[in-house]
Amino acid sequence: MAVEKNRISRVRQHQLNNLVIDEYATKNLADIDFAAYATVKLGFNVTSDNVGGTRRDFGIPSTGMLKKQVRARTVEDRISALEEAIAELKVLLR
């Protein structure tokens, strides 16, 4: 079964470009969810591949990657706090 790409006209691509630039980061949606939003807002079919390609063309990181970075920082912060607490306990136990 062949996969058909959703090719959109230059005018529609321009509309998608503007929407991604203006709203992608603030909507905080995954590409597939933003594609559904864009389909309704723009009035033509938009796929997650359309959104992802547009996002990458403009150097906009995926919201999934940003969420992973936030989670990673949170884990690092927790580990750092635990290490500090252990160091304080060691001082108290001496």
N, C-alpha and C positions, 0 to 999 in steps of 0.2 A: 504494500500500500504506500503510495507516494504521498509525501507531505507537501501541501501547497502553501507557498509563502503568501503572506498578506502584503502585497505591494500597494503602496498608496501614492497618489499623485503628488507632484511637487507642492501644489497649493495646500493639500491636506498635510503633507509632511511639515510645511512651514507652520501650520496651525498647531500641530503636535509639538513641534520644537518649542513654540512659545508657551504652550501649556506646561510642558515638562520643566522648562526653565523657571517659569513663574510659580508653579504649584507643587512640583514633585517633593521637594524637601519638606515643605510645610504640611503636606497631607500625611506623611509618615506611613505610606502604604507600600506593600510589596508590589513589584512590577505587575503581576497578574491582577491585583486589585486596582492599581492605578489605571491599567488598561481598561477595565470595566468602567471606571469613573470617566476616563477620557472618551470612551465610546458614547456614553450618555451625553456628556458635555459638548462634544464636537459633532455628534450626529452621524458618525461613520464608524465602521468596525476598526478597532485598534487592538492589537495583540500584545502580549507581554514581550514578545520579541521586538515589536515596534518601539515599545517604551524603553526596553533595555538598550537597544541600539542607539536610540536618540540620547538616552542618558549618558552612555559611554562616549558618544561623539562630543558631548559638551563637558566631559570630565566630571559628571555628577555621580558620586558614589551611591551604590544601592542602599536603601534603608536597612536591608538585612545586614550588610557589612557594618553600617554605623551602629546598629543594635549590638552586634557581636563585639565591637570595640568597646562600647559602654559596659557590657557584661564583663569583658576581660579586665577593664579598669576596676570594676567593682570587686572582682575576685582578688586582684592584686592589692587593692586597698584593704580588703579583709585579711589577707595573709600578712600584710605589713602590720596591721593592728594586733594580730595574734602574736607576731614576733615581738612586738613592743611589750605586750602583756607578759609574755614568757620571760623576757629580760627583766622586767620589774619583779616578777615572782622570784627569779634567781637571786636578785639583790636582797629581797626580804628573807629568803631562806638561808642566807649566809650567816 
